[in-house]
Amino acid sequence: LKAVILIGGPQKGTRFRPLSFEVPKPLFPVAGVPMVQHHIEACAKVPGMKEILLMGFYQPHEALSRFLVSAQQEFKIPIRYLQEYAALGTGGGIYHFRDQILSGGAEAFFVLNADVCSEFPLQEMLEFWQQHGDVHSFVILGTTANRTQALNYGCIVANTDTQEVQHYVEKPSTFVSEIINCGIYLFTPAIFQHIGEVFQRNQQELALEESSNGWQRAEVIRLEQDVFTALAGSGKLYVYKTDGFWSQIKSAGSAIYASRLYLNQYSKSHPERLAQNKPGGPIIRGNVYIHPTASIDSTAVLGPNVSIGEGVTVRAGVRVRESIVLHGASLHDHTCVLNTIVGWDSTIGRWARVEGTPSDPNPNDPYAKIDSETLFRDGRLTPSITILGCSVTIPAEVVILNSIVLPHKELSRSYKNQIIL
């Protein structure tokens, strides 16, 4: 068994700015560890996992190399980064590196998109695959969404008895199904034959067009639109439905929601990562992650859903809720931080209030997913969580509400519903 994690590259992640300026998005910490570490951890737990490949078109990056070395040591499994020469789409990348994926005689391999958070029921998918269909069949992880939100995802129509996928539509314009694609797949080497057919077809179409830079376009293959749509109804594609948590991490606001989902899971999977109330320690409410190097005053109140990074200083009387505070940040006396991501090495002055509007899914709908809102609606900034880029300084006694502050800014007054360039 192998696993491939698709981490994308720098041209995307625009909705994740200004946070993606400092680190590649897959390394952004969610619930205290880099986003992609949750994927690696899940893959490493599957018995028989021989190698994990990260695939994307980030340039070799110091932070990425450092992360891979430490992850290999921690999980005792070979982890490599394969760099695409251009954005090849979700299918083009794995087709381009098919020899690397199949080396060592891999019988099957998982493909995971890095921008999702999930319980990753990989073992269950594997057992489901062994029970269903022949060795050349493939499995998509699916979950239930509500009718309106299903239109934002790939929709799957499956046979209720066999779970065979009969119809697949990516982001349909009208309602197709409430079962959506989670971006986590289990493939066998036979998938490359199907991707190869798309590649051949692309090449033939380009030969007819005779466009100048056509060679590049033939290799851009999207698993969802190009491969799954064709495989549906052929008896080769199955869906495994999960009731576990799942969410996309497209915008910075969805990182706080993903952090909550992972922190909830820690009570079962990593209780040692959750902070406890101790005499002389800060007051903890709900699930909170605190990095061991952070220094926190005993009168601070943290939680629920708070993640405090490396070397963070939290002074007396500070209140933090539903927020991620990144390494080196400093919160002075009596600051209040709600629904906010505080960037690396940022400083919030005493008695300041930094607050955003949560963009959570509807709590009364069990199948609601997070909406990846656009930044603007009707020409106005959509109220969402507040984001401070790295090294932002906020003076004492000001209020910052529903704003995005780009890195290296020193603010002098209060702001509301602004992007501060």
Secondary structure, 3 states (H helix, E strand, C coil): CEEEEEEECCCCCHHHCCHHHCCCHHHCEECCEEHHHHHHHHHHHCCCCCEEEEEECCCCCHHHHHHHHHHHHHHCCCEEEEECCCCCHHHHHHHHCHHHHHCCCCCCEEEEECCEEECCCHHHHHHHHHHCCCCCCEEEEEEECCCCHHHHCEEEEECCCCCEEEEEEECCCCCCCCEEEEEEEEECCCHHHHHHHHHHHHHHHHHHHCCCCHHHHHCCCCHHHHHHHHHCCCCCEEEEECCCCEEECCCHHHHHHHHHHHHHHHHHHCHHHCCCCCCCCCEECCCEEECCCCEECCCCEECCCEEECCCCEECCCCEEECEEECCCCEECCCCEEECEEECCCCEECCCCEEECCCCCCCCCCCCCCCCCCCCEECCEECCCCEEECCCCEECCCCEEECCEECCCCECCCCEECCEEC
